[in-house]
Amino acid sequence: MKLVQLSVLLLLCIACKSKKHIVDTVPIKEHKIQPLLINDSIQKFIEIDKKIVDKVEGHTSYDNPFTKHFRKHISTRALKSVQFKEWRRKIYIEFSINEWKQITYIDTNTSSKKLDKQLKKAFKKLDFNLFEFPEYDSRYKYTLVVIQEDYKGEPIVKCSEKVIGYTPPVFEICKNETTYQGLNNCNYIYISNYMYNKIDLSLVTNDDIDYKHQVLPKFIIDKNGKVIAAKIESQNKELMEDYYKNLKTLPKAESPAKINGEPYYFGYTFPNTITNLVRNNEGFKKYFLYEKDNGKGLIENVKSYINLLILKKEQEKIYRVGF
């Protein structure tokens, strides 16, 4: 009898193990990564974007006071640490000054801490009489190219012949800002809030939320203060197209961007997750404030809000058709 009981127990154990093994081997359905799509008509954006880069980075040469100065202060080791990227073909210094030509802000675009330190230290030793500043404006930021590629793709010290001063476009709400950083931040907040509340959020899908899909807009404001071209990427084609359509309705800036005192193009980049676009929408904020105690988390509330928008859109269609 004991032998029979032992055999039954053994069979039960084997059955349990077999069942567990079957559960473990059931394949989990993986989400297929959606590729980033891009809007049509980006050629104009590419052409103007190149113009901006060429203008801001200015003309460089081997035989100018800036090149001679930085060659003395940048070590061979620091120079060799430079890694050029598609989006970073030159290393430059950015800075702002006050009306007494005192530095109020300085930064570089290098990822090397050693080179960053050497560039800033060398820059502070420069004779400011070498600079030909345009008319003073506290909202200007200046750029001085220091390092670029030679014909072999190796980093070399080859500086701008003169600094380039530029200021962003000025939207009416930001006209009282007195520094480059303040003006740029104000513009960013203004444009972001405008787009948060213009795009059609009923186009958002659950996949956009679950898999952190993005909208990656780059756009250019022209010499008259209007959006003239854009390059927008997203996994959601309909939302991308709606974003592009509404971006072109952005109100005209009160004054355009300027380079060395002359009106010029200005480029912006506004990367965002689609979830973030929803959560910053004023309609969602009101909804979330009302529903915050419903026991749902942020993501579930985002989805519920989107579903309400979709339902409302469908009801409006029915009403217009007359059913």
C-alpha positions in Angstrom: 0.0 0.0 0.0 2.8 2.3 0.9 4.5 1.5 -2.4 1.3 2.4 -4.3 1.0 5.7 -2.3 4.7 6.5 -3.1 4.1 5.8 -6.8 1.1 8.1 -6.9 3.0 10.9 -5.1 5.9 10.5 -7.6 3.5 10.7 -10.5 1.9 13.9 -9.1 5.3 15.5 -8.7 6.3 14.7 -12.3 2.9 16.0 -13.5 3.4 19.3 -11.6 6.9 19.7 -12.9 5.7 18.9 -16.5 2.9 21.5 -16.1 5.3 24.1 -14.9 7.7 23.4 -17.8 4.8 23.9 -20.3 3.9 27.2 -18.8 7.5 28.4 -18.9 8.0 27.6 -22.5 4.9 29.4 -23.8 6.4 32.0 -26.0 5.8 35.6 -24.9 4.4 37.8 -27.7 7.1 40.4 -28.3 6.2 43.9 -29.5 7.6 44.6 -32.9 9.7 47.8 -32.7 8.1 50.3 -34.9 10.4 52.3 -37.2 10.5 56.1 -37.1 8.6 57.6 -40.0 9.4 61.0 -41.4 7.2 63.8 -42.9 7.3 64.6 -46.6 9.1 67.7 -48.1 12.1 67.8 -45.8 14.5 68.9 -48.6 13.9 72.6 -47.8 14.7 71.9 -44.1 17.9 70.1 -45.0 19.0 73.0 -47.2 18.3 75.8 -44.7 19.7 73.8 -41.8 23.0 73.5 -43.7 22.9 77.3 -44.3 22.5 77.9 -40.5 25.4 75.6 -39.6 27.7 77.2 -42.2 26.8 80.7 -41.1 27.1 80.1 -37.4 30.3 78.2 -37.6 31.7 80.9 -39.9 35.0 80.9 -41.9 38.0 79.3 -40.3 41.7 79.5 -41.1 45.1 78.3 -39.9 46.7 81.7 -39.8 44.6 83.9 -37.5 45.2 85.0 -33.8 42.6 82.6 -32.4 44.2 79.5 -34.1 47.7 80.5 -32.9 46.5 81.1 -29.4 44.6 77.8 -29.0 47.4 75.7 -30.5 49.6 76.8 -27.5 47.0 75.7 -25.0 45.5 72.4 -26.3 47.6 69.3 -25.6 48.1 66.6 -28.3 46.4 64.1 -26.0 43.3 66.2 -25.5 43.1 66.9 -29.2 43.3 63.2 -30.1 40.4 62.5 -27.7 38.0 64.3 -30.0 35.4 62.0 -31.5 33.4 63.6 -34.4 29.8 62.6 -34.9 27.4 63.2 -37.8 25.7 65.9 -35.7 29.0 67.3 -34.3 31.6 67.9 -37.0 33.3 70.8 -35.3 34.2 71.7 -31.7 33.3 75.2 -30.6 33.0 77.5 -27.6 29.8 79.3 -26.9 29.7 82.3 -24.6 27.7 85.3 -23.5 29.0 88.7 -22.2 27.6 91.7 -20.3 27.8 95.3 -21.4 31.3 95.5 -19.9 32.5 92.5 -22.0 32.7 90.3 -19.0 31.9 86.6 -19.6 28.5 85.6 -18.0 28.2 82.2 -19.6 30.7 79.8 -21.3 30.3 76.2 -22.6 31.7 73.9 -25.2 30.2 71.0 -27.3 32.9 68.5 -26.6 32.2 65.3 -24.6 35.8 65.2 -23.3 36.1 66.7 -19.8 39.9 67.2 -20.3 39.4 69.1 -23.6 36.5 71.1 -22.2 38.7 72.3 -19.3 41.6 73.2 -21.6 39.3 75.1 -24.0 37.7 77.2 -21.3 41.0 77.9 -19.6 42.6 79.0 -22.9 39.5 81.1 -23.9 39.7 83.1 -20.6 43.3 84.0 -21.5 42.3 85.5 -24.9 42.7 89.2 -25.5 39.1 90.4 -26.0 40.4 93.2 -28.2 40.8 90.5 -30.8 37.0 90.1 -31.0 34.9 92.2 -33.4 31.6 92.1 -31.6 28.5 93.3 -33.3 26.4 95.9 -31.5 26.0 94.8 -27.9 22.8 92.9 -27.0 22.5 91.0 -23.7 20.4 88.4 -25.6 23.3 87.4 -27.9 25.2 84.2 -27.6 28.6 84.0 -29.4 30.2 81.0 -31.1 33.9 80.5 -31.9 34.9 77.3 -33.8 38.2 75.9 -32.4 38.6 72.3 -33.7 37.5 70.6 -36.9 38.5 67.7 -39.2 41.4 67.8 -41.6 41.2 66.0 -45.0 42.1 62.7 -43.3 39.3 63.0 -40.7 41.8 63.9 -37.9 41.1 66.7 -35.4 43.1 69.9 -35.9 43.0 73.3 -34.3 41.6 75.6 -36.9 39.6 78.5 -35.5 37.0 81.0 -36.8 38.4 84.2 -38.1 35.8 86.1 -36.1 33.1 85.2 -33.5 29.5 84.9 -34.6 26.9 86.5 -32.4 23.3 85.3 -32.6 20.0 85.7 -30.8 16.8 83.6 -31.0 13.6 84.9 -32.5 11.5 86.9 -30.0 7.9 85.9 -29.5 5.6 88.5 -27.9 5.3 86.7 -24.6 9.1 86.5 -24.3 10.0 90.1 -25.3 11.0 91.1 -21.7 13.7 88.5 -21.4 17.1 90.1 -21.2 19.5 87.1 -21.7 20.0 84.5 -24.4 19.3 81.7 -21.9 16.2 83.4 -20.6 14.8 84.1 -24.1 15.5 80.7 -25.4 13.9 79.0 -22.4 10.9 81.3 -22.7 10.5 80.5 -26.4 10.8 76.7 -25.7 8.1 76.8 -23.1 5.8 79.0 -25.3 6.2 76.8 -28.4 5.8 73.6 -26.3 2.6 74.8 -24.7 1.3 75.9 -28.0 1.8 72.5 -29.6 0.6 70.5 -26.5 -2.8 72.1 -27.0 -3.0 72.2 -30.8 -2.3 68.6 -31.8 -5.2 66.1 -32.1 -4.6 63.7 -29.2 -7.3 61.4 -30.4 -4.7 60.1 -32.9 -2.7 58.6 -30.1 -2.8 54.8 -29.8 -2.2 52.5 -26.8 1.0 51.3 -28.5 2.3 54.9 -28.4 1.8 55.0 -24.7 2.9 51.4 -23.9 6.1 51.5 -26.0 7.1 55.1 -25.4 6.8 56.2 -29.0 8.1 59.6 -29.8 7.6 62.8 -31.8 11.0 64.2 -32.8 10.4 67.6 -34.5 13.2 69.9 -35.9 12.0 73.1 -37.5 13.3 76.4 -38.8 11.9 79.9 -38.2 12.7 82.2 -41.1 13.9 85.8 -41.4 10.3 87.0 -41.0 9.7 85.0 -37.8 7.5 82.3 -39.3 8.0 78.5 -39.4 9.3 77.8 -42.9 10.5 74.2 -42.9 10.4 71.1 -40.6 11.7 67.6 -40.3 9.5 65.5 -38.0 9.9 61.8 -37.1 7.5 59.6 -35.2 6.3 56.0 -35.1 2.7 57.4 -35.4 2.3 58.7 -39.0 -1.1 60.4 -38.4 0.1 62.2 -35.3 3.3 63.2 -37.1 1.3 64.7 -39.9 -1.0 66.5 -37.5 2.0 67.9 -35.6 3.5 69.2 -38.8 0.2 70.8 -39.9 -0.2 72.6 -36.5 3.5 73.6 -36.3 3.0 75.7 -39.4 0.2 77.7 -37.6 2.7 78.8 -34.9 2.2 82.6 -34.6 4.8 84.8 -36.1 7.7 85.9 -33.8 7.6 89.6 -32.9 11.2 89.9 -34.3 13.3 87.2 -36.1 16.5 85.6 -35.0 19.6 87.7 -35.8 23.2 86.8 -36.6 25.7 89.6 -36.1 22.7 92.1 -36.1 21.1 90.8 -39.3 17.8 88.8 -39.5 18.5 85.2 -40.1 17.1 81.6 -39.9 16.9 79.9 -36.5 16.6 76.1 -35.9 14.8 74.4 -33.0 14.7 70.8 -31.8 11.8 69.6 -29.6 12.1 65.9 -28.9 9.3 64.4 -26.8 7.5 61.2 -25.9 3.9 61.0 -27.0 2.9 60.3 -23.4 4.5 63.6 -22.4 2.6 65.4 -25.2 -0.6 64.1 -23.6 0.2 64.8 -19.9 1.1 68.4 -20.7 -2.1 69.1 -22.5 -4.4 71.5 -20.6 -7.5 69.3 -21.2 -5.7 66.2 -19.7 -4.5 68.2 -16.7 -8.1 69.2 -15.9 -9.2 65.6 -16.4 -6.4 64.2 -14.3 -7.1 66.7 -11.5 -10.7 65.5 -11.4 -9.9 61.8 -11.7 -6.7 61.7 -9.6 -8.5 59.6 -6.9 -9.9 57.0 -9.2 -7.3 54.5 -8.3 -5.6 54.5 -11.7 -2.0 55.4 -12.4 -0.9 58.1 -14.8 -0.6 55.8 -17.8 -4.1 54.3 -17.3 -5.5 57.8 -16.9 -3.7 58.9 -20.1 -5.3 56.0 -22.0 -8.7 56.7 -20.5 -8.4 60.3 -21.6 -7.4 59.4 -25.1 -10.4 57.0 -25.3 -12.7 59.8 -24.3 -11.3 62.0 -27.0 -11.8 59.2 -29.6 -15.4 58.6 -28.4 -16.1 62.4 -28.6 -14.7 62.5 -32.1 -16.9 59.6 -33.2 -20.0 61.3 -31.7 -19.2 64.5 -33.6 -19.0 62.6 -36.8 -22.4 61.0 -36.2 -23.9 64.4 -35.4 -22.5 66.0 -38.5 -23.7 63.2 -40.8 -27.2 63.5 -39.1 -27.8 60.0 -37.8 
